[in-house]
Amino acid sequence: MKILIIGGTGTIGKKVVAHFSEQHEVLVAGRTTDLNVDIAASDSIEELFKKVGAVDAIICAAGDAKWAKFQHLSESDFFIGLRSKLMGQVNLVRIGRQYLSPGGSITLTTGILADDPVALTTSAAMVNGAIHSFVKAVQLEIENGIRINVVSSGMVEDAAEKYGTYFPGHNPIPMDKVVNGYVRSVLGKGSGEVIRIYD
């Protein structure tokens, strides 16, 4: 398979890249890679797919959202997550589906905040929840046998040192379990699924 992974240099993305690279052709895109893309800009996504051409699977492990106390969040702060993590992934589906092989798959990424938010995550939790609803709805209409799912993980082990204090009482999720969520989405048969990996 030819798999495009956006955000393949991040905490989760690099583990997903390492796994799929063992048996598949993997193309890594991001802000600091040769295949440069800013998912907050639809024209940047268009340019990426013109370079890459047809693929069998698209994985997105990218997207920003502002973490701050609700009373300090401005309208523009909310738009960071709306433009990047939400519409960035929506546009990847909207544009990327045209470059997918029939029967190909798209895998988006959210996180536990959609179901179990913590302090400072009003914007991020809102965006994650919206993506879950988008995936469930769009799979009813997407054509050519394309499957779409979203992987939603708890705080991952490799980020526990940095983010652990934000998630009191949460058990860090082993990276191999997180990677398996992407394997299930790409190699399985399900569509419209929120693949939750919370324990």
N, C-alpha and C positions, 0 to 999 in steps of 0.2 A: 504493500500500500504506500501511497504518497500522502504524507500527513503534514499539514501546515500547523505549527504551534505558535500562537501569538502570546508573548509573555514568557518565552521559553528560557529566559535567563533569571527569572525570579525564584523565590523560595520553593514554590510548588512546581513551577514550570520546568526548572532544570532537572528535577527528578522524573517528571513525565517524559521529557526529552530523552533522558538516559535510558529509560525503560523501552520506549518505542523504537529507539535507534538500534536496538539489538536485532530486530527482525524487519524493520521497515525503513523506507526512505523518509527522513524527517527534515523539514525546512523550518528554521527558527526565525521568527520575526519579532521585532520589538523596537524600542527607542534607541538601543545601543548596538544593534546588530546590522549586518550588511543588508538584510532585508528590513529596511527601516519603515516603521509605521507608527502613527499616532491614531489610536482608535477613536479619539474624540473628534477626529476630522474625517468625514466620509470620503472626501477626495483623496486623502492619504490611503484609506482602505482600498479605494478603486485602483490607485497606482500600484499597491502591493499585489493585487490579484492579476493585474496586467503583466507584472513581472513574473509571477509564479505560474500562472496558467492553471490548467485543470488539476484538481487534487481529489483524493478519495475521502479525506477526513479533515475537518478543521477543529482545532482545539483552541479555546481562548482562556488563558490564565492571567489576564491583564485587566486593568481598570482601577481608577482612583476614586476615592470619596473622602470627604473631609470629616475628621474626627474632632469634635469639640463639644463643649456644653451647649445644650439647645439654646439657651439665652444669648449665647455668643455667635450663633450661626446666622449669617446674613443670607439674603436671597442668592447672592453670587456664590456663597459657600455651598448651598444646596445644588447649584447648577454644576459644580465640579463633578459630583457623582452622577447627576442626570446626563451630562454630556459624555462622560468617560465610561464609567462602569455600566450604566444602563443603555444609553443610546449607542455607545460604542459597540456593545455586544449585539444590540438589535440590528445595527447597520452591518455588522459582520454577517449576520444571518441574511439580511435583505440583499446584500451585495454578493456575499460568498456563495449563496445557493446557486448562482448562475455559473459558478466555476466548479461545482461539485459533480463528480461522476454520478450517474443514476444509482440510487441505493446507498449513496454516501452518508456521512454523519457529521453533525455539528455538536460540539460539546462546549457549553458555557460554564462559567465558574461564579459561585456566590460564596456563601458561608453561613455559619450557625446563627449569625445575627438576625437573619430573616425570621427565625423561630425562637431564639433565645437571646435577645439583645442585652448588652451591658451598657453602663454609663458611657456617655460621649459618642454614642453610635447612632443617634437618631437618623442622620442622613444615610449612613451606610446600610442600616437595617431596612430603611424605606426602599432603597434601590434594590437590595437583595430580594426583598419580597416581590417587588415589581417584576424582576427577572423570572422568578418562579411562575408567576401568573402568565407572563409572556410565553414561556416555553410550553406550558400546558395548552394555551390557546393556539399558538402558531402551528403546533404539530397536527392540528385538525385540518389545516389548509395547505401546508407545504407539499410540494409536488415532486414527482420523479422518484418516489420511494425514499426520499431523504428523511433520515431520522434526526431528531434533535432532543438533547437532554441537557441537564445542568447538574454539575457536581457541587454539593454544598457540604463543606467540611467544618469540623470544629477547629479550634486552635491547634495547629500542627506542631509536632515536636520540634522541628527546625526553627520555629519562630517563638518557642516558649520563653526563651531567655529574654527576648525583646518585648513580648506582649503579655507574658504571664500575669503581671500585676493587674492588667485590665480584665482578666478573666478569672476572678477568685473562685476556687473550687472546681474549675474545669480540668478535666483530664486531657493532657496533650495527646493528639492523635498520631500514631505511628505513620511515618511517611509511606511505608509500603501499603497500608490500608487506603491512604489517600490516592496513591497511584492506581490501585485496583478499581477505584471509582471511575477513573478515566478509561481504564481497560474495559470495564463493563459497558460504558457508554459507546466506545468506538467499536468494539468487537462483538458486543451483544446484539440483541434484536429489539430491545425496548425503545420506545420513543415517547416524548412528552413526560419523561420521568424527572423528578427531583431526587437525585441519588444522594441521600443524606448519610454522612459519615460522622457521627457525633460521639461515638464511644468505642 
